[in-house]
Amino acid sequence: MNLFVRRLILILWVVALTTENVNGCPVQCSCSSATNGRTVQCQTKELQSIPLNLPNDTYRLYINSNSISVIHAGAFINMPLLDLIQISYNKVSKIENNAFDESSGLEKL
């Protein structure tokens, strides 16, 4: 493989990584940090599903006013600080078993 092809692959790989997250935040969302965790705001983004790459230190998650129809099992795994999920004004018709198993600190849904 010549040097040009290697550089092209490296550039494409970097672009792919940076489009998934920006500073640990899904690219379609905005995030802000506080002492108790991160607030992730993904309102009115025409999301079809909950982003898979949410930061582990998410404390508050605003995903209202989208087109989310299913809350998959493990959707909130590895987010021990998660306290609030605002998911109103979506099209939720199914919540899979174990969707909130890893959300023992969740106080408001």
MOPAC internal coordinates of N, CA, C and O (Angstrom, degrees):
PM7 1SCF
backbone

  N    0.0000 0     0.00 0     0.00 0    0    0    0
  C    1.4440 1     0.00 0     0.00 0    1    0    0
  C    1.5303 1   108.01 1     0.00 0    2    1    0
  O    1.2310 1   120.61 1   -52.57 1    3    2    1
  N    1.3187 1   116.43 1   127.43 1    3    2    1
  C    1.4624 1   117.76 1  -176.64 1    5    3    2
  C    1.5328 1   111.41 1   -78.91 1    6    5    3
  O    1.2310 1   120.72 1    -9.33 1    7    6    5
  N    1.3032 1   116.23 1   170.67 1    7    6    5
  C    1.4544 1   123.18 1  -175.36 1    9    7    6
  C    1.5321 1   112.08 1   -62.49 1   10    9    7
  O    1.2310 1   119.94 1   141.22 1   11   10    9
  N    1.3186 1   117.73 1   -38.78 1   11   10    9
  C    1.4607 1   121.43 1   179.89 1   13   11   10
  C    1.5271 1   110.84 1   -60.98 1   14   13   11
  O    1.2310 1   120.24 1   133.96 1   15   14   13
  N    1.3054 1   117.14 1   -46.04 1   15   14   13
  C    1.4661 1   121.60 1  -179.25 1   17   15   14
  C    1.5299 1   109.99 1   -64.56 1   18   17   15
  O    1.2310 1   119.85 1   139.24 1   19   18   17
  N    1.3162 1   117.90 1   -40.76 1   19   18   17
  C    1.4643 1   121.36 1   178.60 1   21   19   18
  C    1.5280 1   110.93 1   -62.34 1   22   21   19
  O    1.2310 1   120.84 1   136.35 1   23   22   21
  N    1.3111 1   116.01 1   -43.65 1   23   22   21
  C    1.4727 1   119.44 1   179.13 1   25   23   22
  C    1.5253 1   111.10 1   -65.65 1   26   25   23
  O    1.2310 1   120.48 1   140.16 1   27   26   25
  N    1.3043 1   116.69 1   -39.84 1   27   26   25
  C    1.4594 1   120.83 1   178.75 1   29   27   26
  C    1.5261 1   110.92 1   -62.99 1   30   29   27
  O    1.2310 1   120.30 1   136.90 1   31   30   29
  N    1.3158 1   117.04 1   -43.10 1   31   30   29
  C    1.4653 1   121.08 1   177.86 1   33   31   30
  C    1.5252 1   110.03 1   -63.32 1   34   33   31
  O    1.2310 1   119.96 1   138.03 1   35   34   33
  N    1.3147 1   117.67 1   -41.97 1   35   34   33
  C    1.4608 1   121.43 1   178.70 1   37   35   34
  C    1.5274 1   110.97 1   -62.42 1   38   37   35
  O    1.2310 1   120.02 1   135.96 1   39   38   37
  N    1.3101 1   117.58 1   -44.04 1   39   38   37
  C    1.4650 1   121.78 1   179.29 1   41   39   38
  C    1.5271 1   110.47 1   -62.77 1   42   41   39
  O    1.2310 1   120.34 1   134.40 1   43   42   41
  N    1.3222 1   116.95 1   -45.60 1   43   42   41
  C    1.4599 1   120.30 1   179.17 1   45   43   42
  C    1.5241 1   111.76 1   -62.97 1   46   45   43
  O    1.2310 1   120.50 1   142.00 1   47   46   45
  N    1.3075 1   116.64 1   -38.00 1   47   46   45
  C    1.4581 1   121.52 1   178.59 1   49   47   46
  C    1.5310 1   110.52 1   -64.86 1   50   49   47
  O    1.2310 1   120.08 1   135.91 1   51   50   49
  N    1.3189 1   117.45 1   -44.09 1   51   50   49
  C    1.4619 1   121.68 1   178.35 1   53   51   50
  C    1.5320 1   110.41 1   -63.39 1   54   53   51
  O    1.2310 1   120.20 1   137.12 1   55   54   53
  N    1.3227 1   117.23 1   -42.88 1   55   54   53
  C    1.4647 1   120.53 1   178.53 1   57   55   54
  C    1.5272 1   110.47 1   -62.05 1   58   57   55
  O    1.2310 1   119.98 1   137.89 1   59   58   57
  N    1.3090 1   117.65 1   -42.11 1   59   58   57
  C    1.4611 1   120.98 1   179.59 1   61   59   58
  C    1.5244 1   111.04 1   -62.88 1   62   61   59
  O    1.2310 1   119.87 1   139.29 1   63   62   61
  N    1.3033 1   117.85 1   -40.71 1   63   62   61
  C    1.4595 1   120.91 1   179.58 1   65   63   62
  C    1.5171 1   111.84 1   -67.49 1   66   65   63
  O    1.2310 1   119.95 1   139.22 1   67   66   65
  N    1.3089 1   117.70 1   -40.78 1   67   66   65
  C    1.4583 1   120.34 1  -176.20 1   69   67   66
  C    1.5171 1   112.85 1   -76.83 1   70   69   67
  O    1.2310 1   119.08 1   162.50 1   71   70   69
  N    1.3192 1   119.37 1   -17.50 1   71   70   69
  C    1.4622 1   119.43 1   177.38 1   73   71   70
  C    1.5241 1   111.88 1   -83.26 1   74   73   71
  O    1.2310 1   119.68 1   161.31 1   75   74   73
  N    1.3109 1   118.22 1   -18.69 1   75   74   73
  C    1.4630 1   120.43 1   177.68 1   77   75   74
  C    1.5184 1   110.97 1   -76.60 1   78   77   75
  O    1.2310 1   119.70 1   133.36 1   79   78   77
  N    1.2903 1   118.18 1   -46.64 1   79   78   77
  C    1.4523 1   123.68 1  -176.69 1   81   79   78
  C    1.5234 1   109.50 1  -135.42 1   82   81   79
  O    1.2310 1   121.15 1   -34.30 1   83   82   81
  N    1.3080 1   115.40 1   145.70 1   83   82   81
  C    1.4508 1   121.74 1   170.02 1   85   83   82
  C    1.5147 1   105.83 1  -121.90 1   86   85   83
  O    1.2310 1   120.15 1   -69.13 1   87   86   85
  N    1.3202 1   117.32 1   110.87 1   87   86   85
  C    1.4664 1   122.31 1  -175.20 1   89   87   86
  C    1.5218 1   111.84 1    54.23 1   90   89   87
  O    1.2310 1   120.17 1  -139.34 1   91   90   89
  N    1.3272 1   117.28 1    40.66 1   91   90   89
  C    1.4542 1   121.96 1   179.12 1   93   91   90
  C    1.5099 1   114.56 1    80.99 1   94   93   91
  O    1.2310 1   120.07 1  -175.80 1   95   94   93
  N    1.3060 1   117.48 1     4.20 1   95   94   93
  C    1.4651 1   122.43 1  -177.78 1   97   95   94
  C    1.5291 1   108.75 1  -109.86 1   98   97   95
  O    1.2310 1   119.66 1   -45.54 1   99   98   97
  N    1.3417 1   118.25 1   134.46 1   99   98   97
  C    1.4677 1   118.92 1   176.07 1  101   99   98
  C    1.5326 1   110.11 1   -55.06 1  102  101   99
  O    1.2310 1   120.52 1   -40.87 1  103  102  101
  N    1.2996 1   116.60 1   139.13 1  103  102  101
  C    1.4549 1   121.27 1  -173.22 1  105  103  102
  C    1.5256 1   112.95 1   -60.35 1  106  105  103
  O    1.2310 1   119.34 1   151.81 1  107  106  105
  N    1.3217 1   118.87 1   -28.19 1  107  106  105
  C    1.4595 1   121.21 1  -179.53 1  109  107  106
  C    1.5336 1   112.60 1   -84.69 1  110  109  107
  O    1.2310 1   120.33 1  -178.79 1  111  110  109
  N    1.3206 1   116.97 1     1.21 1  111  110  109
  C    1.4633 1   122.20 1  -177.33 1  113  111  110
  C    1.5248 1   109.86 1  -120.14 1  114  113  111
  O    1.2310 1   121.43 1    -6.97 1  115  114  113
  N    1.3267 1   114.87 1   173.03 1  115  114  113
  C    1.4578 1   119.91 1   170.57 1  117  115  114
  C    1.5187 1   107.18 1  -125.10 1  118  117  115
  O    1.2310 1   121.23 1   -34.19 1  119  118  117
  N    1.3195 1   115.26 1   145.81 1  119  118  117
  C    1.4575 1   120.50 1  -176.04 1  121  119  118
  C    1.5212 1   110.21 1  -128.73 1  122  121  119
  O    1.2310 1   121.37 1   -33.61 1  123  122  121
  N    1.3107 1   114.98 1   146.39 1  123  122  121
  C    1.4611 1   120.74 1   172.83 1  125  123  122
  C    1.5221 1   107.69 1  -137.75 1  126  125  123
  O    1.2310 1   121.01 1   -34.15 1  127  126  125
  N    1.3138 1   115.68 1   145.85 1  127  126  125
  C    1.4560 1   120.77 1  -177.06 1  129  127  126
  C    1.5128 1   111.31 1  -103.85 1  130  129  127
  O    1.2310 1   121.49 1   -33.76 1  131  130  129
  N    1.3228 1   114.75 1   146.24 1  131  130  129
  C    1.4602 1   122.84 1   174.38 1  133  131  130
  C    1.5246 1   107.24 1  -137.03 1  134  133  131
  O    1.2310 1   120.26 1    -2.48 1  135  134  133
  N    1.3016 1   117.10 1   177.52 1  135  134  133
  C    1.4617 1   120.04 1  -177.60 1  137  135  134
  C    1.5231 1   112.72 1   -65.14 1  138  137  135
  O    1.2310 1   120.06 1   150.50 1  139  138  137
  N    1.3328 1   117.48 1   -29.50 1  139  138  137
  C    1.4640 1   119.85 1  -177.31 1  141  139  138
  C    1.5219 1   113.66 1   -95.95 1  142  141  139
  O    1.2310 1   119.40 1  -178.35 1  143  142  141
  N    1.3213 1   118.75 1     1.65 1  143  142  141
  C    1.4558 1   121.67 1   178.26 1  145  143  142
  C    1.5096 1   111.80 1   142.07 1  146  145  143
  O    1.2310 1   121.21 1    10.05 1  147  146  145
  N    1.3059 1   115.29 1  -169.95 1  147  146  145
  C    1.4559 1   121.94 1  -175.92 1  149  147  146
  C    1.5232 1   111.49 1  -104.07 1  150  149  147
  O    1.2310 1   120.70 1   -41.70 1  151  150  149
  N    1.3221 1   116.27 1   138.30 1  151  150  149
  C    1.4546 1   122.14 1   172.57 1  153  151  150
  C    1.5201 1   107.33 1   -96.76 1  154  153  151
  O    1.2310 1   120.86 1   -54.13 1  155  154  153
  N    1.3279 1   115.96 1   125.87 1  155  154  153
  C    1.4650 1   122.07 1  -179.04 1  157  155  154
  C    1.5228 1   107.73 1  -114.17 1  158  157  155
  O    1.2310 1   120.76 1   -57.95 1  159  158  157
  N    1.3209 1   116.15 1   122.05 1  159  158  157
  C    1.4574 1   121.51 1  -177.71 1  161  159  158
  C    1.5219 1   110.19 1  -115.88 1  162  161  159
  O    1.2310 1   121.71 1   -63.63 1  163  162  161
  N    1.3264 1   114.33 1   116.37 1  163  162  161
  C    1.4680 1   121.77 1  -178.66 1  165  163  162
  C    1.5301 1   110.42 1  -129.66 1  166  165  163
  O    1.2310 1   120.04 1  -146.18 1  167  166  165
  N    1.3084 1   117.53 1    33.82 1  167  166  165
  C    1.4569 1   121.02 1  -178.02 1  169  167  166
  C    1.5276 1   111.12 1   -72.52 1  170  169  167
  O    1.2310 1   121.55 1   -31.90 1  171  170  169
  N    1.3031 1   114.63 1   148.10 1  171  170  169
  C    1.4718 1   123.99 1   174.73 1  173  171  170
  C    1.5271 1   113.19 1    47.72 1  174  173  171
  O    1.2310 1   120.69 1  -132.02 1  175  174  173
  N    1.3181 1   116.28 1    47.98 1  175  174  173
  C    1.4698 1   121.86 1   178.88 1  177  175  174
  C    1.5230 1   112.18 1  -111.08 1  178  177  175
  O    1.2310 1   120.26 1  -170.71 1  179  178  177
  N    1.3261 1   117.11 1     9.29 1  179  178  177
  C    1.4605 1   122.49 1  -178.76 1  181  179  178
  C    1.5319 1   112.57 1    58.77 1  182  181  179
  O    1.2310 1   120.70 1  -146.65 1  183  182  181
  N    1.3207 1   116.26 1    33.35 1  183  182  181
  C    1.4611 1   120.99 1   179.33 1  185  183  182
  C    1.5210 1   110.04 1   -69.08 1  186  185  183
  O    1.2310 1   120.61 1   -41.58 1  187  186  185
  N    1.3245 1   116.44 1   138.42 1  187  186  185
  C    1.4579 1   122.80 1   175.97 1  189  187  186
  C    1.5305 1   110.89 1   -94.14 1  190  189  187
  O    1.2310 1   120.72 1   161.19 1  191  190  189
  N    1.3228 1   116.23 1   -18.81 1  191  190  189
  C    1.4582 1   121.11 1  -179.39 1  193  191  190
  C    1.5283 1   109.37 1  -151.04 1  194  193  191
  O    1.2310 1   121.40 1   -14.25 1  195  194  193
  N    1.3091 1   114.93 1   165.75 1  195  194  193
  C    1.4542 1   120.41 1   177.36 1  197  195  194
  C    1.5193 1   107.72 1   -70.40 1  198  197  195
  O    1.2310 1   119.53 1   -48.98 1  199  198  197
  N    1.3241 1   118.51 1   131.02 1  199  198  197
  C    1.4742 1   119.97 1   179.93 1  201  199  198
  C    1.5277 1   111.33 1   -55.76 1  202  201  199
  O    1.2310 1   120.73 1   -42.29 1  203  202  201
  N    1.3157 1   116.21 1   137.71 1  203  202  201
  C    1.4640 1   121.52 1  -178.42 1  205  203  202
  C    1.5157 1   112.70 1   -80.87 1  206  205  203
  O    1.2310 1   120.29 1   162.37 1  207  206  205
  N    1.3055 1   117.05 1   -17.63 1  207  206  205
  C    1.4573 1   120.68 1  -172.38 1  209  207  206
  C    1.5235 1   112.15 1  -109.30 1  210  209  207
  O    1.2310 1   120.53 1  -138.41 1  211  210  209
  N    1.3282 1   116.59 1    41.59 1  211  210  209
  C    1.4610 1   120.60 1   177.28 1  213  211  210
  C    1.5232 1   109.73 1   -69.56 1  214  213  211
  O    1.2310 1   119.75 1   -35.99 1  215  214  213
  N    1.3230 1   118.08 1   144.01 1  215  214  213
  C    1.4695 1   120.52 1   179.52 1  217  215  214
  C    1.5343 1   111.43 1   -63.03 1  218  217  215
  O    1.2310 1   120.60 1   -35.28 1  219  218  217
  N    1.3107 1   116.47 1   144.72 1  219  218  217
  C    1.4629 1   121.33 1  -179.76 1  221  219  218
  C    1.5236 1   112.60 1   -65.72 1  222  221  219
  O    1.2310 1   120.26 1   156.30 1  223  222  221
  N    1.3366 1   117.10 1   -23.70 1  223  222  221
  C    1.4606 1   120.22 1  -179.26 1  225  223  222
  C    1.5363 1   112.55 1   -94.71 1  226  225  223
  O    1.2310 1   120.28 1  -157.60 1  227  226  225
  N    1.3415 1   117.07 1    22.40 1  227  226  225
  C    1.4618 1   121.00 1   178.22 1  229  227  226
  C    1.5248 1   109.45 1   -64.79 1  230  229  227
  O    1.2310 1   121.32 1   -52.59 1  231  230  229
  N    1.3211 1   115.07 1   127.41 1  231  230  229
  C    1.4580 1   122.65 1   179.64 1  233  231  230
  C    1.5299 1   110.69 1  -106.83 1  234  233  231
  O    1.2310 1   121.09 1   137.89 1  235  234  233
  N    1.3136 1   115.53 1   -42.11 1  235  234  233
  C    1.4612 1   121.81 1   177.92 1  237  235  234
  C    1.5243 1   108.37 1  -128.58 1  238  237  235
  O    1.2310 1   120.71 1   -47.55 1  239  238  237
  N    1.3343 1   116.25 1   132.45 1  239  238  237
  C    1.4592 1   121.62 1  -178.17 1  241  239  238
  C    1.5237 1   109.11 1  -125.81 1  242  241  239
  O    1.2310 1   121.15 1   -61.08 1  243  242  241
  N    1.3222 1   115.41 1   118.92 1  243  242  241
  C    1.4570 1   122.17 1   179.08 1  245  243  242
  C    1.5291 1   108.29 1  -111.03 1  246  245  243
  O    1.2310 1   120.79 1   -74.82 1  247  246  245
  N    1.3319 1   116.10 1   105.18 1  247  246  245
  C    1.4687 1   121.35 1   179.99 1  249  247  246
  C    1.5232 1   110.22 1  -124.98 1  250  249  247
  O    1.2310 1   120.89 1  -152.58 1  251  250  249
  N    1.3088 1   115.90 1    27.42 1  251  250  249
  C    1.4596 1   120.89 1  -178.67 1  253  251  250
  C    1.5276 1   111.60 1   -73.77 1  254  253  251
  O    1.2310 1   121.55 1   -19.06 1  255  254  253
  N    1.3210 1   114.64 1   160.94 1  255  254  253
  C    1.4750 1   123.31 1   176.85 1  257  255  254
  C    1.5278 1   112.44 1    60.06 1  258  257  255
  O    1.2310 1   121.09 1  -129.68 1  259  258  257
  N    1.3228 1   115.52 1    50.32 1  259  258  257
  C    1.4592 1   122.96 1   175.04 1  261  259  258
  C    1.5293 1   108.21 1  -126.28 1  262  261  259
  O    1.2310 1   120.25 1    21.96 1  263  262  261
  N    1.3122 1   117.13 1  -158.04 1  263  262  261
  C    1.4668 1   121.98 1   178.86 1  265  263  262
  C    1.5212 1   110.86 1  -124.44 1  266  265  263
  O    1.2310 1   120.29 1  -143.18 1  267  266  265
  N    1.3169 1   117.05 1    36.82 1  267  266  265
  C    1.4615 1   122.51 1  -179.01 1  269  267  266
  C    1.5226 1   108.90 1   -73.95 1  270  269  267
  O    1.2310 1   120.44 1   -55.17 1  271  270  269
  N    1.3347 1   116.76 1   124.83 1  271  270  269
  C    1.4649 1   120.75 1  -176.96 1  273  271  270
  C    1.5268 1   113.23 1  -110.29 1  274  273  271
  O    1.2310 1   119.97 1   157.02 1  275  274  273
  N    1.3267 1   117.66 1   -22.98 1  275  274  273
  C    1.4669 1   121.20 1  -177.66 1  277  275  274
  C    1.5189 1   109.14 1  -131.81 1  278  277  275
  O    1.2310 1   121.07 1   -43.52 1  279  278  277
  N    1.3270 1   115.56 1   136.48 1  279  278  277
  C    1.4621 1   120.84 1   169.66 1  281  279  278
  C    1.5154 1   105.37 1  -104.57 1  282  281  279
  O    1.2310 1   121.06 1   -72.00 1  283  282  281
  N    1.3200 1   115.59 1   108.00 1  283  282  281
  C    1.4635 1   121.36 1  -173.87 1  285  283  282
  C    1.5267 1   111.67 1   -77.75 1  286  285  283
  O    1.2310 1   121.29 1   -25.90 1  287  286  285
  N    1.3207 1   115.14 1   154.10 1  287  286  285
  C    1.4593 1   121.58 1   174.84 1  289  287  286
  C    1.5228 1   108.88 1   -57.07 1  290  289  287
  O    1.2310 1   120.55 1   -45.86 1  291  290  289
  N    1.3024 1   116.56 1   134.14 1  291  290  289
  C    1.4529 1   120.87 1   178.63 1  293  291  290
  C    1.5157 1   114.85 1    75.61 1  294  293  291
  O    1.2310 1   119.79 1  -165.35 1  295  294  293
  N    1.3172 1   118.00 1    14.65 1  295  294  293
  C    1.4666 1   121.04 1  -177.89 1  297  295  294
  C    1.5249 1   112.26 1   -59.99 1  298  297  295
  O    1.2310 1   120.50 1   153.07 1  299  298  297
  N    1.3238 1   116.65 1   -26.93 1  299  298  297
  C    1.4602 1   120.82 1  -175.96 1  301  299  298
  C    1.5250 1   111.59 1  -118.34 1  302  301  299
  O    1.2310 1   120.77 1  -150.32 1  303  302  301
  N    1.3246 1   116.13 1    29.68 1  303  302  301
  C    1.4614 1   121.70 1  -178.66 1  305  303  302
  C    1.5336 1   110.12 1   -68.50 1  306  305  303
  O    1.2310 1   120.52 1   -32.81 1  307  306  305
  N    1.3033 1   116.62 1   147.19 1  307  306  305
  C    1.4651 1   123.93 1   178.36 1  309  307  306
  C    1.5239 1   113.09 1    62.41 1  310  309  307
  O    1.2310 1   120.33 1  -146.29 1  311  310  309
  N    1.3291 1   116.97 1    33.71 1  311  310  309
  C    1.4634 1   121.69 1   174.41 1  313  311  310
  C    1.5288 1   108.66 1  -127.45 1  314  313  311
  O    1.2310 1   120.30 1  -107.59 1  315  314  313
  N    1.3289 1   117.04 1    72.41 1  315  314  313
  C    1.4645 1   120.74 1  -174.14 1  317  315  314
  C    1.5236 1   114.41 1   -66.60 1  318  317  315
  O    1.2310 1   119.46 1   161.05 1  319  318  317
  N    1.3257 1   118.63 1   -18.95 1  319  318  317
  C    1.4634 1   121.95 1  -178.20 1  321  319  318
  C    1.5256 1   113.38 1   -90.12 1  322  321  319
  O    1.2310 1   120.17 1   173.00 1  323  322  321
  N    1.3249 1   117.29 1    -7.00 1  323  322  321
  C    1.4588 1   121.61 1  -173.56 1  325  323  322
  C    1.5284 1   111.06 1   -58.60 1  326  325  323
  O    1.2310 1   121.12 1   -60.64 1  327  326  325
  N    1.3180 1   115.47 1   119.36 1  327  326  325
  C    1.4524 1   123.36 1  -174.92 1  329  327  326
  C    1.5266 1   112.12 1  -113.72 1  330  329  327
  O    1.2310 1   120.31 1   147.35 1  331  330  329
  N    1.3340 1   117.02 1   -32.65 1  331  330  329
  C    1.4526 1   121.62 1  -174.76 1  333  331  330
  C    1.5241 1   110.39 1  -141.76 1  334  333  331
  O    1.2310 1   120.93 1   -44.03 1  335  334  333
  N    1.3319 1   115.82 1   135.97 1  335  334  333
  C    1.4668 1   121.98 1   171.34 1  337  335  334
  C    1.5211 1   106.75 1  -126.94 1  338  337  335
  O    1.2310 1   120.43 1   -62.86 1  339  338  337
  N    1.3017 1   116.78 1   117.14 1  339  338  337
  C    1.4679 1   121.76 1   175.76 1  341  339  338
  C    1.5240 1   106.49 1   -99.89 1  342  341  339
  O    1.2310 1   120.55 1   -71.95 1  343  342  341
  N    1.3189 1   116.56 1   108.05 1  343  342  341
  C    1.4699 1   120.94 1  -173.69 1  345  343  342
  C    1.5293 1   111.43 1  -127.53 1  346  345  343
  O    1.2310 1   120.00 1  -160.46 1  347  346  345
  N    1.3131 1   117.60 1    19.54 1  347  346  345
  C    1.4617 1   120.67 1  -179.82 1  349  347  346
  C    1.5287 1   110.95 1   -68.22 1  350  349  347
  O    1.2310 1   121.25 1   -17.38 1  351  350  349
  N    1.3130 1   115.21 1   162.62 1  351  350  349
  C    1.4691 1   123.04 1   179.16 1  353  351  350
  C    1.5332 1   112.16 1    58.47 1  354  353  351
  O    1.2310 1   121.15 1  -132.40 1  355  354  353
  N    1.3204 1   115.40 1    47.60 1  355  354  353
  C    1.4482 1   123.76 1   171.42 1  357  355  354
  C    1.5225 1   107.01 1  -121.68 1  358  357  355
  O    1.2310 1   120.42 1    11.53 1  359  358  357
  N    1.3101 1   116.80 1  -168.47 1  359  358  357
  C    1.4626 1   121.93 1  -179.47 1  361  359  358
  C    1.5210 1   110.72 1  -118.42 1  362  361  359
  O    1.2310 1   120.60 1  -141.03 1  363  362  361
  N    1.3266 1   116.46 1    38.97 1  363  362  361
  C    1.4598 1   121.08 1  -175.25 1  365  363  362
  C    1.5272 1   110.00 1   -63.99 1  366  365  363
  O    1.2310 1   121.33 1   -62.50 1  367  366  365
  N    1.3170 1   115.06 1   117.50 1  367  366  365
  C    1.4580 1   121.23 1   177.87 1  369  367  366
  C    1.5305 1   111.33 1  -120.11 1  370  369  367
  O    1.2310 1   120.91 1   171.07 1  371  370  369
  N    1.3464 1   115.86 1    -8.93 1  371  370  369
  C    1.4637 1   118.93 1  -179.04 1  373  371  370
  C    1.5244 1   109.42 1  -148.53 1  374  373  371
  O    1.2310 1   121.42 1   -47.79 1  375  374  373
  N    1.3230 1   114.89 1   132.21 1  375  374  373
  C    1.4586 1   122.22 1   172.08 1  377  375  374
  C    1.5172 1   105.97 1  -120.03 1  378  377  375
  O    1.2310 1   120.61 1   -67.69 1  379  378  377
  N    1.3258 1   116.43 1   112.31 1  379  378  377
  C    1.4618 1   120.43 1  -177.24 1  381  379  378
  C    1.5220 1   110.81 1   -69.48 1  382  381  379
  O    1.2310 1   121.54 1   -27.32 1  383  382  381
  N    1.3385 1   114.66 1   152.68 1  383  382  381
  C    1.4624 1   120.41 1   174.16 1  385  383  382
  C    1.5201 1   108.79 1   -54.44 1  386  385  383
  O    1.2310 1   120.61 1   -36.76 1  387  386  385
  N    1.2990 1   116.43 1   143.24 1  387  386  385
  C    1.4603 1   123.78 1   176.57 1  389  387  386
  C    1.5308 1   113.66 1    69.81 1  390  389  387
  O    1.2310 1   120.07 1  -164.78 1  391  390  389
  N    1.3134 1   117.47 1    15.22 1  391  390  389
  C    1.4696 1   119.94 1  -179.94 1  393  391  390
  C    1.5246 1   111.80 1   -61.27 1  394  393  391
  O    1.2310 1   120.44 1   148.07 1  395  394  393
  N    1.3259 1   116.77 1   -31.93 1  395  394  393
  C    1.4647 1   120.52 1  -176.75 1  397  395  394
  C    1.5255 1   112.81 1  -114.58 1  398  397  395
  O    1.2310 1   120.01 1  -162.26 1  399  398  397
  N    1.3256 1   117.59 1    17.74 1  399  398  397
  C    1.4677 1   120.98 1  -177.37 1  401  399  398
  C    1.5235 1   113.52 1   -57.34 1  402  401  399
  O    1.2310 1   120.25 1   143.37 1  403  402  401
  N    1.2887 1   117.12 1   -36.63 1  403  402  401
  C    1.4663 1   121.23 1  -176.87 1  405  403  402
  C    1.5226 1   111.71 1   -93.83 1  406  405  403
  O    1.2310 1   119.99 1  -161.53 1  407  406  405
  N    1.3252 1   117.62 1    18.47 1  407  406  405
  C    1.4637 1   121.47 1  -174.52 1  409  407  406
  C    1.5184 1   111.81 1  -117.14 1  410  409  407
  O    1.2310 1   120.51 1  -128.42 1  411  410  409
  N    1.3242 1   116.63 1    51.58 1  411  410  409
  C    1.4646 1   120.43 1  -175.05 1  413  411  410
  C    1.5256 1   112.74 1   -67.09 1  414  413  411
  O    1.2310 1   119.44 1   157.39 1  415  414  413
  N    1.3216 1   118.67 1   -22.61 1  415  414  413
  C    1.4588 1   121.60 1   178.99 1  417  415  414
  C    1.5172 1   113.77 1   -90.62 1  418  417  415
  O    1.2310 1   120.17 1  -179.97 1  419  418  417
  N    1.3175 1   117.29 1     0.03 1  419  418  417
  C    1.4621 1   121.29 1  -177.13 1  421  419  418
  C    1.5284 1   110.13 1   -66.23 1  422  421  419
  O    1.2310 1   120.49 1   -56.42 1  423  422  421
  N    1.3251 1   116.67 1   123.58 1  423  422  421
  C    1.4498 1   121.65 1  -179.14 1  425  423  422
  C    1.5187 1   112.80 1  -110.40 1  426  425  423
  O    1.2310 1   120.15 1   151.65 1  427  426  425
  N    1.3339 1   117.33 1   -28.35 1  427  426  425
  C    1.4668 1   120.16 1  -176.59 1  429  427  426
  C    1.5198 1   110.59 1  -134.58 1  430  429  427
  O    1.2310 1   121.36 1   -51.98 1  431  430  429
  N    1.3211 1   115.01 1   128.02 1  431  430  429
  C    1.4724 1   121.43 1   177.29 1  433  431  430
  C    1.5089 1   107.77 1  -128.40 1  434  433  431
  O    1.2310 1   120.10 1   180.00 1  435  434  433

